[in-house]
Protein backbone atom coordinates (compact mmCIF):
# COMPACT_ATOMS: atom_id res chain seq x y z
CA UNK A 1 0.00 0.00 0.00
CA UNK A 2 1.41 3.38 -1.01
CA UNK A 3 1.85 6.31 1.36
CA UNK A 4 -1.04 8.19 -0.26
CA UNK A 5 -3.33 5.17 0.09
CA UNK A 6 -2.47 4.96 3.78
CA UNK A 7 -3.00 8.71 4.29
CA UNK A 8 -6.36 8.61 2.50
CA UNK A 9 -7.56 5.78 4.74
CA UNK A 10 -6.27 7.62 7.82
CA UNK A 11 -8.17 10.76 6.78
CA UNK A 12 -11.35 8.74 6.28
CA UNK A 13 -10.94 7.42 9.81
CA UNK A 14 -10.52 10.96 11.22
CA UNK A 15 -13.61 12.20 9.41
CA UNK A 16 -15.63 9.27 10.73
CA UNK A 17 -14.59 10.31 14.24
CA UNK A 18 -15.91 13.83 13.70
CA UNK A 19 -12.60 15.66 13.21
CA UNK A 20 -12.88 18.99 11.40
CA UNK A 21 -11.62 19.37 7.83
CA UNK A 22 -8.87 21.67 9.11
CA UNK A 23 -7.63 19.10 11.62
CA UNK A 24 -7.76 16.29 9.06
CA UNK A 25 -5.68 18.38 6.65
CA UNK A 26 -3.16 19.28 9.37
CA UNK A 27 -2.75 15.67 10.50
CA UNK A 28 -2.36 14.41 6.94
CA UNK A 29 0.24 17.10 6.24
CA UNK A 30 2.25 16.12 9.33
CA UNK A 31 2.27 12.43 8.30
CA UNK A 32 3.41 13.32 4.78
CA UNK A 33 6.18 15.59 6.09
CA UNK A 34 7.43 12.88 8.45
CA UNK A 35 7.37 10.28 5.69
CA UNK A 36 9.29 12.60 3.33
CA UNK A 37 11.88 13.34 6.01
CA UNK A 38 12.29 9.68 6.93
CA UNK A 39 12.33 8.13 3.48
CA UNK A 40 14.13 10.13 0.85
CA UNK A 41 13.38 7.51 -1.79
CA UNK A 42 9.63 7.84 -1.29
CA UNK A 43 9.13 4.48 0.43
CA UNK A 44 7.36 4.51 3.79
CA UNK A 45 6.67 1.49 5.98
CA UNK A 46 4.83 2.38 9.23
CA UNK A 47 5.83 -0.96 10.76
CA UNK A 48 9.53 -0.11 10.55
CA UNK A 49 9.35 3.30 12.28
CA UNK A 50 11.03 3.43 15.69
CA UNK A 51 10.80 5.84 18.62
CA UNK A 52 14.33 7.01 17.71
CA UNK A 53 13.07 8.01 14.24
CA UNK A 54 10.33 10.12 15.80
CA UNK A 55 12.73 11.65 18.34
CA UNK A 56 15.15 12.59 15.56
CA UNK A 57 12.32 14.19 13.56
CA UNK A 58 11.39 16.18 16.63
CA UNK A 59 15.01 17.32 17.00
CA UNK A 60 15.18 18.32 13.33
CA UNK A 61 12.06 20.48 13.68
CA UNK A 62 13.52 22.17 16.74
CA UNK A 63 16.80 22.85 14.96
CA UNK A 64 14.85 24.35 12.08
CA UNK A 65 13.37 26.88 14.52
CA UNK A 66 9.84 25.50 14.69
CA UNK A 67 7.75 26.75 17.60
CA UNK A 68 7.19 24.30 20.48
CA UNK A 69 3.45 24.33 19.76
CA UNK A 70 4.13 23.42 16.11
CA UNK A 71 6.46 20.58 17.07
CA UNK A 72 3.97 19.22 19.61
CA UNK A 73 1.10 19.45 17.16
CA UNK A 74 3.13 17.43 14.65
CA UNK A 75 3.91 14.81 17.30
CA UNK A 76 0.24 14.61 18.26
CA UNK A 77 -0.69 14.08 14.62
CA UNK A 78 1.90 11.33 14.30
CA UNK A 79 0.67 9.64 17.47
CA UNK A 80 -2.91 9.70 16.15
CA UNK A 81 -1.70 8.19 12.89
CA UNK A 82 0.22 5.36 14.53
CA UNK A 83 -2.61 4.60 16.95
CA UNK A 84 -4.81 4.13 13.90
CA UNK A 85 -2.10 2.15 12.11
CA UNK A 86 -1.81 -0.24 15.07
CA UNK A 87 -5.59 -0.80 15.05
CA UNK A 88 -5.37 -1.70 11.34
CA UNK A 89 -2.39 -4.02 11.71
CA UNK A 90 -0.07 -1.67 9.80
CA UNK A 91 2.29 -1.10 12.75
CA UNK A 92 3.09 -3.08 15.91
CA UNK A 93 3.04 -0.06 18.26
CA UNK A 94 2.95 3.73 18.42
CA UNK A 95 6.58 4.94 18.24
CA UNK A 96 5.49 8.52 19.07
CA UNK A 97 3.98 7.53 22.42
CA UNK A 98 7.25 7.60 24.34
CA UNK A 99 8.66 10.76 22.77
CA UNK A 100 8.47 13.70 25.15
CA UNK A 101 6.71 16.85 24.02
CA UNK A 102 8.54 20.16 23.97
CA UNK A 103 7.80 22.39 27.00
CA UNK A 104 5.60 25.32 26.01
CA UNK A 105 5.05 28.73 27.53
CA UNK A 106 1.62 28.41 29.10
CA UNK A 107 -0.04 31.66 28.12
CA UNK A 108 -3.72 32.05 27.43
CA UNK A 109 -5.19 32.35 23.92
CA UNK A 110 -5.19 35.72 22.21
CA UNK A 111 -8.36 37.72 22.80
CA UNK A 112 -9.50 41.35 22.51
CA UNK A 113 -9.55 43.66 25.49
CA UNK A 114 -12.50 46.00 25.99
CA UNK A 115 -10.85 48.88 24.16
CA UNK A 116 -10.09 46.82 21.04
CA UNK A 117 -13.52 45.19 21.10
CA UNK A 118 -15.20 48.60 21.38
CA UNK A 119 -13.15 49.82 18.39
CA UNK A 120 -14.23 46.82 16.32
CA UNK A 121 -17.90 47.28 17.20
CA UNK A 122 -17.72 50.99 16.29
CA UNK A 123 -16.31 50.11 12.88
CA UNK A 124 -19.03 47.51 12.34
CA UNK A 125 -21.69 50.01 13.36
CA UNK A 126 -20.33 52.53 10.88
CA UNK A 127 -19.20 50.32 7.97
CA UNK A 128 -20.77 46.91 8.49
CA UNK A 129 -23.80 45.41 6.79
CA UNK A 130 -26.58 43.88 8.92
CA UNK A 131 -25.33 40.43 7.89
CA UNK A 132 -21.76 41.13 8.95
CA UNK A 133 -22.85 42.63 12.27
CA UNK A 134 -25.03 39.58 12.96
CA UNK A 135 -22.17 37.20 12.13
CA UNK A 136 -19.70 39.00 14.39
CA UNK A 137 -22.32 39.14 17.16
CA UNK A 138 -22.58 35.34 17.12
CA UNK A 139 -18.80 35.04 17.41
CA UNK A 140 -18.38 37.67 20.15
CA UNK A 141 -21.57 37.24 22.18
CA UNK A 142 -22.28 33.52 21.67
CA UNK A 143 -18.74 32.20 21.18
CA UNK A 144 -19.56 30.15 18.10
CA UNK A 145 -16.81 28.65 16.00
CA UNK A 146 -16.78 30.15 12.52
CA UNK A 147 -17.78 26.80 10.99
CA UNK A 148 -20.72 26.59 13.40
CA UNK A 149 -21.91 30.10 12.55
CA UNK A 150 -21.66 29.47 8.80
CA UNK A 151 -23.62 26.22 9.14
CA UNK A 152 -26.61 27.81 10.88
CA UNK A 153 -30.06 27.71 9.35
CA UNK A 154 -32.67 30.37 9.96
CA UNK A 155 -34.66 27.80 11.95
CA UNK A 156 -31.72 27.44 14.35
CA UNK A 157 -32.29 30.95 15.72
CA UNK A 158 -35.07 31.65 18.22
CA UNK A 159 -35.72 35.26 19.16
CA UNK A 160 -38.20 36.48 21.74
CA UNK A 161 -38.72 39.86 23.35
CA UNK A 162 -36.53 39.21 26.38
CA UNK A 163 -34.67 36.04 25.46
CA UNK A 164 -33.36 34.01 22.59
CA UNK A 165 -31.00 31.23 21.65
CA UNK A 166 -29.03 29.77 18.79
CA UNK A 167 -29.02 26.03 18.18
CA UNK A 168 -25.71 24.49 17.10
CA UNK A 169 -26.68 21.17 15.58
CA UNK A 170 -23.21 19.88 14.69
CA UNK A 171 -20.41 21.42 16.69
CA UNK A 172 -16.88 20.08 17.04
CA UNK A 173 -16.99 16.32 17.44
CA UNK A 174 -20.63 16.33 16.30
CA UNK A 175 -21.79 17.79 19.64
CA UNK A 176 -25.16 19.53 19.78
CA UNK A 177 -25.79 22.52 22.04
CA UNK A 178 -28.00 25.55 22.60
CA UNK A 179 -26.44 28.92 23.40
CA UNK A 180 -28.53 31.74 24.93
CA UNK A 181 -28.30 35.12 23.21
CA UNK A 182 -27.83 38.37 25.09
CA UNK A 183 -29.60 41.59 24.20
CA UNK A 184 -26.85 42.82 21.87
CA UNK A 185 -26.83 39.59 19.85
CA UNK A 186 -30.63 39.52 19.67
CA UNK A 187 -30.68 43.10 18.43
CA UNK A 188 -28.21 42.45 15.60
CA UNK A 189 -29.90 39.21 14.55
CA UNK A 190 -33.35 40.80 14.59
CA UNK A 191 -32.15 43.64 12.36
CA UNK A 192 -30.56 41.19 9.96
CA UNK A 193 -33.52 38.83 9.79
CA UNK A 194 -35.84 41.70 8.89
CA UNK A 195 -34.00 42.01 5.59
CA UNK A 196 -33.08 38.33 5.10
CA UNK A 197 -33.62 37.28 1.51
CA UNK A 198 -35.15 33.94 2.42
CA UNK A 199 -33.85 30.42 2.07
CA UNK A 200 -32.79 27.97 4.73
CA UNK A 201 -29.29 29.29 5.46
CA UNK A 202 -28.88 32.07 7.98
CA UNK A 203 -25.82 33.31 6.10
CA UNK A 204 -26.31 32.27 2.47
CA UNK A 205 -23.40 32.13 0.05
CA UNK A 206 -22.74 30.96 -3.46
CA UNK A 207 -24.35 27.57 -3.91
CA UNK A 208 -25.16 27.14 -0.22
CA UNK A 209 -24.06 28.79 3.00
CA UNK A 210 -21.30 31.35 3.55
CA UNK A 211 -17.98 29.53 3.73
CA UNK A 212 -15.73 29.77 6.81
CA UNK A 213 -12.98 31.13 4.55
CA UNK A 214 -15.21 33.98 3.37
CA UNK A 215 -16.20 34.73 6.96
CA UNK A 216 -12.53 34.80 7.99
CA UNK A 217 -11.76 37.31 5.26
CA UNK A 218 -14.51 39.70 6.28
CA UNK A 219 -13.54 39.51 9.98
CA UNK A 220 -9.92 40.24 9.03
CA UNK A 221 -11.03 43.20 6.90
CA UNK A 222 -13.04 44.78 9.71
CA UNK A 223 -10.12 44.14 12.02
CA UNK A 224 -7.80 46.14 9.77
CA UNK A 225 -10.32 49.01 9.69
CA UNK A 226 -10.38 48.96 13.49
CA UNK A 227 -6.59 48.88 13.76
CA UNK A 228 -6.51 45.25 14.94
CA UNK A 229 -4.01 43.26 12.86
CA UNK A 230 -4.48 39.57 12.14
CA UNK A 231 -7.99 39.43 13.57
CA UNK A 232 -9.64 36.04 13.12
CA UNK A 233 -13.03 34.58 14.05
CA UNK A 234 -11.27 32.38 16.61
CA UNK A 235 -9.89 35.46 18.39
CA UNK A 236 -13.50 36.67 18.74
CA UNK A 237 -14.52 33.27 20.14
CA UNK A 238 -11.60 33.47 22.59
CA UNK A 239 -12.83 36.94 23.57
CA UNK A 240 -16.24 35.51 24.46
CA UNK A 241 -14.70 32.81 26.67
CA UNK A 242 -12.14 35.11 28.30
CA UNK A 243 -14.73 37.73 29.21
CA UNK A 244 -16.94 35.10 30.84
CA UNK A 245 -14.03 33.72 32.88
CA UNK A 246 -12.89 37.23 33.87
CA UNK A 247 -16.46 38.01 34.95
CA UNK A 248 -16.30 35.12 37.41
CA UNK A 249 -18.39 32.52 35.58
CA UNK A 250 -17.54 28.93 36.51
CA UNK A 251 -15.46 26.90 34.09
CA UNK A 252 -18.16 24.26 33.72
CA UNK A 253 -20.68 26.87 32.51
CA UNK A 254 -18.19 28.38 30.08
CA UNK A 255 -17.33 24.90 28.79
CA UNK A 256 -20.99 24.14 28.06
CA UNK A 257 -21.54 27.49 26.31
CA UNK A 258 -18.38 27.12 24.22
CA UNK A 259 -18.97 23.47 23.38
CA UNK A 260 -15.69 22.27 24.89
CA UNK A 261 -15.29 18.51 25.31
CA UNK A 262 -13.37 18.92 28.57
CA UNK A 263 -12.60 21.54 31.19
CA UNK A 264 -8.93 21.46 30.17
CA UNK A 265 -9.78 23.48 27.05
CA UNK A 266 -11.71 26.01 29.11
CA UNK A 267 -9.02 26.31 31.78
CA UNK A 268 -6.74 27.98 29.23
CA UNK A 269 -8.71 31.19 29.76
CA UNK A 270 -7.63 31.38 33.39
CA UNK A 271 -4.03 31.85 32.24
CA UNK A 272 -2.80 35.35 31.35
CA UNK A 273 -2.54 36.09 27.64
CA UNK A 274 0.48 37.72 26.01
CA UNK A 275 -1.46 41.00 26.08
CA UNK A 276 -2.01 40.61 29.84
CA UNK A 277 1.72 40.04 30.34
CA UNK A 278 2.60 43.07 28.21
CA UNK A 279 0.35 45.23 30.37
CA UNK A 280 1.96 43.82 33.51
CA UNK A 281 5.51 44.72 32.49
CA UNK A 282 4.27 48.04 31.11
CA UNK A 283 3.37 49.08 34.65
CA UNK A 284 7.11 49.12 35.42
CA UNK A 285 7.76 52.01 33.01
CA UNK A 286 8.82 55.19 34.79
CA UNK A 287 8.48 57.50 31.81
C-alpha positions as CSV (number, residue, x, y, z in Angstrom):
1,X,0.0,0.0,0.0
2,X,1.4,3.4,-1.0
3,X,1.9,6.3,1.4
4,X,-1.0,8.2,-0.3
5,X,-3.3,5.2,0.1
6,X,-2.5,5.0,3.8
7,X,-3.0,8.7,4.3
8,X,-6.4,8.6,2.5
9,X,-7.6,5.8,4.7
10,X,-6.3,7.6,7.8
11,X,-8.2,10.8,6.8
12,X,-11.4,8.7,6.3
13,X,-10.9,7.4,9.8
14,X,-10.5,11.0,11.2
15,X,-13.6,12.2,9.4
16,X,-15.6,9.3,10.7
17,X,-14.6,10.3,14.2
18,X,-15.9,13.8,13.7
19,X,-12.6,15.7,13.2
20,X,-12.9,19.0,11.4
21,X,-11.6,19.4,7.8
22,X,-8.9,21.7,9.1
23,X,-7.6,19.1,11.6
24,X,-7.8,16.3,9.1
25,X,-5.7,18.4,6.6
26,X,-3.2,19.3,9.4
27,X,-2.7,15.7,10.5
28,X,-2.4,14.4,6.9
29,X,0.2,17.1,6.2
30,X,2.2,16.1,9.3
31,X,2.3,12.4,8.3
32,X,3.4,13.3,4.8
33,X,6.2,15.6,6.1
34,X,7.4,12.9,8.4
35,X,7.4,10.3,5.7
36,X,9.3,12.6,3.3
37,X,11.9,13.3,6.0
38,X,12.3,9.7,6.9
39,X,12.3,8.1,3.5
40,X,14.1,10.1,0.9
41,X,13.4,7.5,-1.8
42,X,9.6,7.8,-1.3
43,X,9.1,4.5,0.4
44,X,7.4,4.5,3.8
45,X,6.7,1.5,6.0
46,X,4.8,2.4,9.2
47,X,5.8,-1.0,10.8
48,X,9.5,-0.1,10.5
49,X,9.4,3.3,12.3
50,X,11.0,3.4,15.7
51,X,10.8,5.8,18.6
52,X,14.3,7.0,17.7
53,X,13.1,8.0,14.2
54,X,10.3,10.1,15.8
55,X,12.7,11.7,18.3
56,X,15.2,12.6,15.6
57,X,12.3,14.2,13.6
58,X,11.4,16.2,16.6
59,X,15.0,17.3,17.0
60,X,15.2,18.3,13.3
61,X,12.1,20.5,13.7
62,X,13.5,22.2,16.7
63,X,16.8,22.8,15.0
64,X,14.8,24.3,12.1
65,X,13.4,26.9,14.5
66,X,9.8,25.5,14.7
67,X,7.7,26.8,17.6
68,X,7.2,24.3,20.5
69,X,3.5,24.3,19.8
70,X,4.1,23.4,16.1
71,X,6.5,20.6,17.1
72,X,4.0,19.2,19.6
73,X,1.1,19.4,17.2
74,X,3.1,17.4,14.7
75,X,3.9,14.8,17.3
76,X,0.2,14.6,18.3
77,X,-0.7,14.1,14.6
78,X,1.9,11.3,14.3
79,X,0.7,9.6,17.5
80,X,-2.9,9.7,16.2
81,X,-1.7,8.2,12.9
82,X,0.2,5.4,14.5
83,X,-2.6,4.6,17.0
84,X,-4.8,4.1,13.9
85,X,-2.1,2.2,12.1
86,X,-1.8,-0.2,15.1
87,X,-5.6,-0.8,15.0
88,X,-5.4,-1.7,11.3
89,X,-2.4,-4.0,11.7
90,X,-0.1,-1.7,9.8
91,X,2.3,-1.1,12.7
92,X,3.1,-3.1,15.9
93,X,3.0,-0.1,18.3
94,X,2.9,3.7,18.4
95,X,6.6,4.9,18.2
96,X,5.5,8.5,19.1
97,X,4.0,7.5,22.4
98,X,7.2,7.6,24.3
99,X,8.7,10.8,22.8
100,X,8.5,13.7,25.2
101,X,6.7,16.9,24.0
102,X,8.5,20.2,24.0
103,X,7.8,22.4,27.0
104,X,5.6,25.3,26.0
105,X,5.1,28.7,27.5
106,X,1.6,28.4,29.1
107,X,0.0,31.7,28.1
108,X,-3.7,32.0,27.4
109,X,-5.2,32.4,23.9
110,X,-5.2,35.7,22.2
111,X,-8.4,37.7,22.8
112,X,-9.5,41.3,22.5
113,X,-9.5,43.7,25.5
114,X,-12.5,46.0,26.0
115,X,-10.9,48.9,24.2
116,X,-10.1,46.8,21.0
117,X,-13.5,45.2,21.1
118,X,-15.2,48.6,21.4
119,X,-13.2,49.8,18.4
120,X,-14.2,46.8,16.3
121,X,-17.9,47.3,17.2
122,X,-17.7,51.0,16.3
123,X,-16.3,50.1,12.9
124,X,-19.0,47.5,12.3
125,X,-21.7,50.0,13.4
126,X,-20.3,52.5,10.9
127,X,-19.2,50.3,8.0
128,X,-20.8,46.9,8.5
129,X,-23.8,45.4,6.8
130,X,-26.6,43.9,8.9
131,X,-25.3,40.4,7.9
132,X,-21.8,41.1,8.9
133,X,-22.9,42.6,12.3
134,X,-25.0,39.6,13.0
135,X,-22.2,37.2,12.1
136,X,-19.7,39.0,14.4
137,X,-22.3,39.1,17.2
138,X,-22.6,35.3,17.1
139,X,-18.8,35.0,17.4
140,X,-18.4,37.7,20.1
141,X,-21.6,37.2,22.2
142,X,-22.3,33.5,21.7
143,X,-18.7,32.2,21.2
144,X,-19.6,30.1,18.1
145,X,-16.8,28.6,16.0
146,X,-16.8,30.2,12.5
147,X,-17.8,26.8,11.0
148,X,-20.7,26.6,13.4
149,X,-21.9,30.1,12.5
150,X,-21.7,29.5,8.8
151,X,-23.6,26.2,9.1
152,X,-26.6,27.8,10.9
153,X,-30.1,27.7,9.3
154,X,-32.7,30.4,10.0
155,X,-34.7,27.8,11.9
156,X,-31.7,27.4,14.4
157,X,-32.3,30.9,15.7
158,X,-35.1,31.6,18.2
159,X,-35.7,35.3,19.2
160,X,-38.2,36.5,21.7
161,X,-38.7,39.9,23.3
162,X,-36.5,39.2,26.4
163,X,-34.7,36.0,25.5
164,X,-33.4,34.0,22.6
165,X,-31.0,31.2,21.6
166,X,-29.0,29.8,18.8
167,X,-29.0,26.0,18.2
168,X,-25.7,24.5,17.1
169,X,-26.7,21.2,15.6
170,X,-23.2,19.9,14.7
171,X,-20.4,21.4,16.7
172,X,-16.9,20.1,17.0
173,X,-17.0,16.3,17.4
174,X,-20.6,16.3,16.3
175,X,-21.8,17.8,19.6
176,X,-25.2,19.5,19.8
177,X,-25.8,22.5,22.0
178,X,-28.0,25.6,22.6
179,X,-26.4,28.9,23.4
180,X,-28.5,31.7,24.9
181,X,-28.3,35.1,23.2
182,X,-27.8,38.4,25.1
183,X,-29.6,41.6,24.2
184,X,-26.8,42.8,21.9
185,X,-26.8,39.6,19.9
186,X,-30.6,39.5,19.7
187,X,-30.7,43.1,18.4
188,X,-28.2,42.4,15.6
189,X,-29.9,39.2,14.6
190,X,-33.4,40.8,14.6
191,X,-32.1,43.6,12.4
192,X,-30.6,41.2,10.0
193,X,-33.5,38.8,9.8
194,X,-35.8,41.7,8.9
195,X,-34.0,42.0,5.6
196,X,-33.1,38.3,5.1
197,X,-33.6,37.3,1.5
198,X,-35.2,33.9,2.4
199,X,-33.9,30.4,2.1
200,X,-32.8,28.0,4.7
201,X,-29.3,29.3,5.5
202,X,-28.9,32.1,8.0
203,X,-25.8,33.3,6.1
204,X,-26.3,32.3,2.5
205,X,-23.4,32.1,0.1
206,X,-22.7,31.0,-3.5
207,X,-24.4,27.6,-3.9
208,X,-25.2,27.1,-0.2
209,X,-24.1,28.8,3.0
210,X,-21.3,31.3,3.5
211,X,-18.0,29.5,3.7
212,X,-15.7,29.8,6.8
213,X,-13.0,31.1,4.6
214,X,-15.2,34.0,3.4
215,X,-16.2,34.7,7.0
216,X,-12.5,34.8,8.0
217,X,-11.8,37.3,5.3
218,X,-14.5,39.7,6.3
219,X,-13.5,39.5,10.0
220,X,-9.9,40.2,9.0
221,X,-11.0,43.2,6.9
222,X,-13.0,44.8,9.7
223,X,-10.1,44.1,12.0
224,X,-7.8,46.1,9.8
225,X,-10.3,49.0,9.7
226,X,-10.4,49.0,13.5
227,X,-6.6,48.9,13.8
228,X,-6.5,45.2,14.9
229,X,-4.0,43.3,12.9
230,X,-4.5,39.6,12.1
231,X,-8.0,39.4,13.6
232,X,-9.6,36.0,13.1
233,X,-13.0,34.6,14.0
234,X,-11.3,32.4,16.6
235,X,-9.9,35.5,18.4
236,X,-13.5,36.7,18.7
237,X,-14.5,33.3,20.1
238,X,-11.6,33.5,22.6
239,X,-12.8,36.9,23.6
240,X,-16.2,35.5,24.5
241,X,-14.7,32.8,26.7
242,X,-12.1,35.1,28.3
243,X,-14.7,37.7,29.2
244,X,-16.9,35.1,30.8
245,X,-14.0,33.7,32.9
246,X,-12.9,37.2,33.9
247,X,-16.5,38.0,35.0
248,X,-16.3,35.1,37.4
249,X,-18.4,32.5,35.6
250,X,-17.5,28.9,36.5
251,X,-15.5,26.9,34.1
252,X,-18.2,24.3,33.7
253,X,-20.7,26.9,32.5
254,X,-18.2,28.4,30.1
255,X,-17.3,24.9,28.8
256,X,-21.0,24.1,28.1
257,X,-21.5,27.5,26.3
258,X,-18.4,27.1,24.2
259,X,-19.0,23.5,23.4
260,X,-15.7,22.3,24.9
261,X,-15.3,18.5,25.3
262,X,-13.4,18.9,28.6
263,X,-12.6,21.5,31.2
264,X,-8.9,21.5,30.2
265,X,-9.8,23.5,27.1
266,X,-11.7,26.0,29.1
267,X,-9.0,26.3,31.8
268,X,-6.7,28.0,29.2
269,X,-8.7,31.2,29.8
270,X,-7.6,31.4,33.4
271,X,-4.0,31.9,32.2
272,X,-2.8,35.4,31.3
273,X,-2.5,36.1,27.6
274,X,0.5,37.7,26.0
275,X,-1.5,41.0,26.1
276,X,-2.0,40.6,29.8
277,X,1.7,40.0,30.3
278,X,2.6,43.1,28.2
279,X,0.4,45.2,30.4
280,X,2.0,43.8,33.5
281,X,5.5,44.7,32.5
282,X,4.3,48.0,31.1
283,X,3.4,49.1,34.7
284,X,7.1,49.1,35.4
285,X,7.8,52.0,33.0
286,X,8.8,55.2,34.8
287,X,8.5,57.5,31.8
